[in-house]
Amino acid sequence: MVMSTSAQAKTKTSKDKMEFSKELYLRWFEMMYLMRKFEDRAGQLYGMQKIRGFCHLYIGQEACAAGAITALTTEDKWITAYRDHAHPLGLGTDPKQVMAELFGKETGISKGKGGSMHIFDRSKHFFGGHGIVGGQVPLGAGIAFAEKYNKTRNVCICYMGDGATRQGAFHETLNLAMLWKLPVIFVIENNGYAMGTSVKRTSNVTELYTLGEAYDIPSEPVDAMSVEAVHIATARAAERARNGEGPSLLEFRTYRYKGHSMSDPQKYRTKEEVEEYKQRDPIEVVRRAILDKKMATEDELTAIEHKVHTQVDESVKFAEESNFPDPAEALTDIYKDEGYPFIND
């Protein structure tokens, strides 16, 4: 089934102006609320030492994933960096499996072997969760190459943080992606800080979308605190890719309310700065839009919230009750005996 702009949005005279349906607004609300509450609970469980290792939360950035998910089809491919819990949740991965993975349990979506940074769900065409900064960028282009080779008309959307744009692989990949007109959407989730260092301190170019222009890639900044703006920009980029026009580069300007990871003391920014961004919270903006447009009542939204809280509670219970992997599992899933076919085989 294709879930796209044509199914859930009515286009007005301009491609930049869309009137979205009640169903889409409610889907955005439930999807982003699940991401938020799942991450809230993950943060609490990390403090209780139920979740170990690294843990990077997506709180504040939910629109970056939700708006793109509704703009693409269920056959399109996804890849991202290590802030990777929200994308599979939005794509439909069972929250129980994601939470169990954070716990390192055998019932996790990556069998407890990946943990927080390496969520992977092939059934949803979600190809990770990658811990090496910028390492997923050439992989995203490679997935797009396979789609073009197989003439599928699918696209690959490849997310990265703003710090990844300083990697040489980012520039090498942009060059080849445009040369070969690969159906890939490069997304820079610019939350203002590469770990604890601001963009202004690490790059002479602070308008990051302009980096794509050096390779003649259609590039634009996007207000990624607005799920509507993310949807529109992603749909436009996907249309270009499906028409054989090659890649796009979108700079999603967003903000994370929590630190880079759970070990981040956040001394590089003020509380006032964080509060300022919270005034533009993407979930609250959608909630207000739903109520203002009389698409749902407060009671109906409360029912959605209750449903989400139940899902999160059940995911924690499932993770708690699951077993850790047998030590022998460390030697499985290392090689694929059949060789290395293209991903659609």
C-alpha positions as CSV (number, residue, x, y, z in Angstrom):
1,M,0.0,0.0,0.0
2,V,1.3,3.5,-0.9
3,M,1.0,6.1,1.8
4,S,1.7,9.4,0.0
5,T,0.7,12.9,-0.6
6,S,-1.9,11.8,-3.2
7,A,-3.6,9.6,-0.6
8,Q,-3.7,12.0,2.3
9,A,-3.3,15.6,1.1
10,K,-5.2,17.7,-1.4
11,T,-2.9,20.0,-3.4
12,K,-3.8,23.6,-3.9
13,T,-2.6,25.8,-6.7
14,S,1.0,25.9,-5.4
15,K,3.1,22.8,-4.7
16,D,4.3,24.5,-1.6
17,K,0.7,24.8,-0.2
18,M,-1.2,21.7,0.8
19,E,-4.4,21.2,2.6
20,F,-4.0,18.1,4.8
21,S,-6.7,15.7,5.8
22,K,-8.0,15.0,9.3
23,E,-6.7,11.4,9.0
24,L,-3.2,12.7,8.3
25,Y,-3.2,15.1,11.2
26,L,-4.4,12.4,13.6
27,R,-1.8,10.1,12.3
28,W,1.0,12.7,12.8
29,F,-0.2,13.3,16.3
30,E,-0.3,9.7,17.3
31,M,3.0,8.9,15.6
32,M,4.9,11.8,17.2
33,Y,3.3,11.2,20.6
34,L,4.4,7.6,20.5
35,M,8.0,8.7,19.6
36,R,8.0,11.2,22.5
37,K,6.6,9.0,25.2
38,F,8.8,6.0,24.1
39,E,11.9,8.2,24.4
40,D,10.7,9.7,27.7
41,R,10.5,6.2,29.1
42,A,13.8,5.2,27.6
43,G,15.5,8.1,29.3
44,Q,14.0,7.1,32.7
45,L,15.0,3.4,32.2
46,Y,18.6,4.5,31.3
47,G,18.7,6.4,34.6
48,M,17.6,3.1,36.3
49,Q,20.4,1.3,34.5
50,K,17.9,-1.0,32.7
51,I,19.3,0.4,29.4
52,R,23.1,0.4,29.2
53,G,25.7,1.8,26.8
54,F,25.0,4.8,24.6
55,C,21.5,6.2,24.2
56,H,20.6,9.2,22.0
57,L,17.1,10.5,22.3
58,Y,14.9,12.1,19.6
59,I,12.8,14.3,21.9
60,G,12.0,17.5,20.0
61,Q,12.9,16.2,16.5
62,E,9.8,14.0,16.0
63,A,8.6,16.0,13.0
64,C,11.8,15.1,11.0
65,A,10.7,11.5,10.9
66,A,6.9,11.8,10.9
67,G,6.5,14.3,8.1
68,A,8.8,12.2,5.8
69,I,7.1,8.9,6.6
70,T,3.8,10.2,5.4
71,A,5.3,11.7,2.3
72,L,7.0,8.5,1.1
73,T,5.7,5.0,0.3
74,T,5.9,1.8,2.2
75,E,8.4,0.4,-0.3
76,D,10.9,3.3,0.0
77,K,14.1,2.7,2.0
78,W,15.4,4.3,5.1
79,I,18.8,4.7,6.8
80,T,20.0,7.0,9.5
81,A,22.6,7.6,12.2
82,Y,22.6,6.5,15.8
83,R,19.6,8.7,17.0
84,D,17.4,6.0,15.5
85,H,14.6,4.9,17.8
86,A,11.9,7.1,16.4
87,H,12.1,6.3,12.7
88,P,11.2,2.6,13.0
89,L,8.5,3.4,15.5
90,G,6.9,5.7,12.9
91,L,7.4,3.1,10.2
92,G,5.4,0.6,12.2
93,T,8.0,-1.5,14.0
94,D,6.6,-3.0,17.1
95,P,7.5,-0.8,20.1
96,K,8.0,-4.0,22.1
97,Q,10.8,-5.1,19.8
98,V,12.5,-1.7,19.9
99,M,12.4,-1.5,23.7
100,A,13.7,-5.1,24.0
101,E,16.6,-4.1,21.8
102,L,17.4,-1.2,24.1
103,F,17.5,-3.7,26.9
104,G,19.8,-6.0,24.9
105,K,17.2,-8.8,25.0
106,E,16.9,-11.7,22.5
107,T,13.4,-10.5,21.5
108,G,14.8,-7.2,20.3
109,I,14.5,-6.2,16.7
110,S,18.2,-6.8,16.2
111,K,18.2,-9.8,18.6
112,G,19.8,-7.8,21.4
113,K,23.0,-7.4,19.5
114,G,22.6,-3.9,18.3
115,G,21.3,-1.9,21.2
116,S,20.2,1.7,21.0
117,M,22.5,2.7,18.1
118,H,21.8,-0.2,15.7
119,I,18.0,-0.7,15.3
120,F,17.3,-2.5,12.1
121,D,14.1,-3.7,10.6
122,R,14.2,-5.1,7.1
123,S,10.5,-5.8,7.0
124,K,9.9,-2.0,7.2
125,H,12.9,-1.3,4.8
126,F,14.7,0.4,7.7
127,F,18.4,-0.3,7.2
128,G,19.8,1.1,10.5
129,G,21.0,2.8,12.9
130,H,24.8,3.4,12.3
131,G,27.3,4.4,14.9
132,I,30.1,5.8,12.7
133,V,29.4,9.5,12.0
134,G,28.6,9.9,8.3
135,G,29.2,6.1,7.7
136,Q,25.6,5.7,6.6
137,V,25.8,8.4,3.9
138,P,27.6,6.2,1.2
139,L,25.4,3.3,2.3
140,G,22.3,5.3,1.6
141,A,23.6,6.1,-1.9
142,G,24.3,2.4,-2.4
143,I,20.8,1.4,-1.5
144,A,19.5,4.0,-4.0
145,F,21.9,2.6,-6.6
146,A,20.3,-0.8,-6.1
147,E,16.8,0.7,-6.5
148,K,17.8,2.4,-9.7
149,Y,19.5,-0.8,-11.0
150,N,16.4,-2.8,-10.3
151,K,14.2,-0.1,-11.9
152,T,11.8,0.0,-8.9
153,R,11.0,3.7,-8.8
154,N,11.6,3.5,-5.0
155,V,13.8,6.1,-3.3
156,C,16.1,5.9,-0.3
157,I,16.0,8.6,2.3
158,C,19.3,9.0,4.1
159,Y,19.4,10.9,7.4
160,M,22.6,12.3,9.1
161,G,23.4,14.8,11.8
162,D,24.9,18.2,11.0
163,G,28.4,17.0,12.2
164,A,28.4,14.4,9.4
165,T,28.7,17.1,6.8
166,R,32.3,17.6,7.8
167,Q,33.1,14.0,6.7
168,G,34.9,13.5,3.4
169,A,32.5,10.6,2.6
170,F,29.6,13.0,2.6
171,H,31.1,15.1,-0.2
172,E,32.3,12.0,-2.2
173,T,28.8,10.6,-2.0
174,L,27.1,13.7,-3.1
175,N,29.3,13.9,-6.1
176,L,28.6,10.3,-7.3
177,A,24.9,10.5,-6.4
178,M,24.4,13.5,-8.7
179,L,26.7,12.1,-11.4
180,W,24.6,8.9,-11.5
181,K,21.3,10.6,-10.7
182,L,20.6,8.2,-7.9
183,P,17.1,8.3,-6.3
184,V,18.2,9.4,-2.8
185,I,17.1,12.1,-0.5
186,F,19.9,13.3,1.8
187,V,18.6,14.8,5.0
188,I,20.7,16.8,7.4
189,E,19.0,16.9,10.8
190,N,20.6,20.1,11.9
191,N,19.8,20.4,15.6
192,G,22.5,23.1,16.0
193,Y,25.1,21.0,17.7
194,A,27.5,18.2,16.7
195,M,27.6,16.6,20.1
196,G,28.3,19.7,22.2
197,T,29.8,21.9,19.5
198,S,27.8,24.4,17.6
199,V,27.8,24.5,13.8
200,K,29.2,28.0,13.9
201,R,32.4,26.7,15.6
202,T,33.0,23.9,13.2
203,S,32.0,25.1,9.7
204,N,32.6,28.2,7.7
205,V,29.4,27.4,5.9
206,T,26.5,27.5,8.4
207,E,23.7,27.4,5.8
208,L,24.3,23.6,5.5
209,Y,21.9,23.0,2.6
210,T,24.1,25.1,0.3
211,L,26.7,22.3,0.5
212,G,24.6,20.4,-2.0
213,E,24.6,23.3,-4.5
214,A,28.4,22.7,-5.2
215,Y,27.3,19.4,-6.8
216,D,24.2,20.9,-8.6
217,I,21.9,19.0,-6.2
218,P,18.5,20.7,-5.6
219,S,18.9,21.8,-2.0
220,E,16.8,23.7,0.5
221,P,16.3,24.5,4.2
222,V,13.2,23.1,5.9
223,D,11.5,24.2,9.1
224,A,11.6,20.8,10.7
225,M,9.7,21.9,13.8
226,S,6.7,21.8,11.3
227,V,5.6,18.4,10.3
228,E,3.7,19.9,7.4
229,A,6.8,21.6,6.0
230,V,8.8,18.3,6.3
231,H,6.1,16.4,4.4
232,I,5.9,18.9,1.6
233,A,9.7,19.1,1.1
234,T,10.1,15.4,1.2
235,A,7.3,14.7,-1.2
236,R,8.8,17.2,-3.7
237,A,12.2,15.6,-3.4
238,A,10.7,12.1,-3.8
239,E,8.9,13.2,-7.0
240,R,12.2,14.4,-8.5
241,A,13.9,11.2,-7.6
242,R,11.1,9.0,-9.1
243,N,11.2,11.0,-12.3
244,G,14.9,10.2,-12.7
245,E,16.2,13.7,-11.8
246,G,18.5,12.4,-9.1
247,P,19.1,13.3,-5.5
248,S,18.0,16.2,-3.3
249,L,19.6,17.6,-0.1
250,L,17.2,18.8,2.6
251,E,18.5,20.6,5.7
252,F,15.9,19.9,8.4
253,R,16.3,22.7,10.9
254,T,15.2,21.1,14.2
255,Y,16.2,21.0,17.9
256,R,16.7,18.3,20.5
257,Y,15.5,19.1,24.0
258,K,17.8,16.5,25.6
259,G,21.6,16.2,25.4
260,H,23.5,14.6,22.6
261,S,23.4,11.4,24.6
262,M,22.3,10.5,28.1
263,S,25.8,11.3,29.4
264,D,25.7,14.9,28.1
265,P,25.7,17.6,30.8
266,Q,24.5,20.2,28.2
267,K,26.7,23.0,29.5
268,Y,27.1,24.4,26.0
269,R,23.6,25.9,25.8
270,T,21.3,27.9,28.1
271,K,18.0,26.7,29.6
272,E,16.4,29.8,28.0
273,E,17.5,28.5,24.5
274,V,15.9,25.1,25.1
275,E,12.6,26.7,26.4
276,E,12.5,29.0,23.4
277,Y,12.4,26.0,21.1
278,K,9.9,24.2,23.2
279,Q,7.4,27.0,22.4
280,R,7.5,25.6,18.8
281,D,7.1,22.0,19.9
282,P,5.9,20.0,16.8
283,I,3.5,17.8,18.8
284,E,1.8,20.8,20.4
285,V,1.6,22.6,17.1
286,V,-0.2,19.6,15.5
287,R,-2.5,19.3,18.6
288,R,-3.5,23.0,18.3
289,A,-4.1,22.6,14.6
290,I,-6.4,19.6,15.2
291,L,-8.4,21.4,17.8
292,D,-8.6,24.7,15.9
293,K,-9.8,22.9,12.8
294,K,-12.2,20.9,14.9
295,M,-10.8,17.6,13.5
296,A,-11.1,16.0,17.0
297,T,-12.0,16.9,20.5
298,E,-9.9,17.0,23.6
299,D,-11.4,13.7,24.7
300,E,-10.5,12.1,21.4
301,L,-6.9,13.3,21.7
302,T,-6.8,12.1,25.3
303,A,-7.9,8.6,24.1
304,I,-5.0,8.6,21.6
305,E,-2.6,9.5,24.4
306,H,-4.0,6.8,26.6
307,K,-3.5,4.2,23.8
308,V,0.1,5.3,23.4
309,H,0.8,5.2,27.2
310,T,-0.5,1.6,27.2
311,Q,1.7,0.7,24.2
312,V,4.8,2.1,26.0
313,D,3.9,0.3,29.3
314,E,3.5,-3.0,27.4
315,S,6.8,-2.5,25.6
316,V,8.6,-2.1,28.9
317,K,6.9,-5.1,30.4
318,F,7.8,-7.2,27.4
319,A,11.5,-6.1,27.6
320,E,11.7,-6.8,31.3
321,E,10.3,-10.3,30.9
322,S,12.4,-11.2,27.9
323,N,15.7,-13.2,28.2
324,F,19.2,-12.0,27.3
325,P,20.7,-13.8,24.3
326,D,22.5,-17.1,24.7
327,P,26.3,-16.4,24.6
328,A,26.5,-18.7,21.6
329,E,24.5,-16.1,19.6
330,A,27.6,-14.0,19.4
331,L,28.8,-16.3,16.7
332,T,25.6,-16.2,14.5
333,D,24.4,-13.6,12.0
334,I,28.0,-12.8,11.0
335,Y,28.2,-13.8,7.4
336,K,25.5,-14.4,4.7
337,D,26.3,-17.7,3.1
338,E,24.4,-17.0,-0.2
339,G,26.8,-14.2,-1.2
340,Y,25.8,-10.6,-1.5
341,P,22.8,-10.1,-3.7
342,F,21.1,-6.8,-4.2
343,I,18.8,-5.9,-1.4
344,N,15.6,-6.6,-3.3
345,D,16.5,-10.2,-3.9
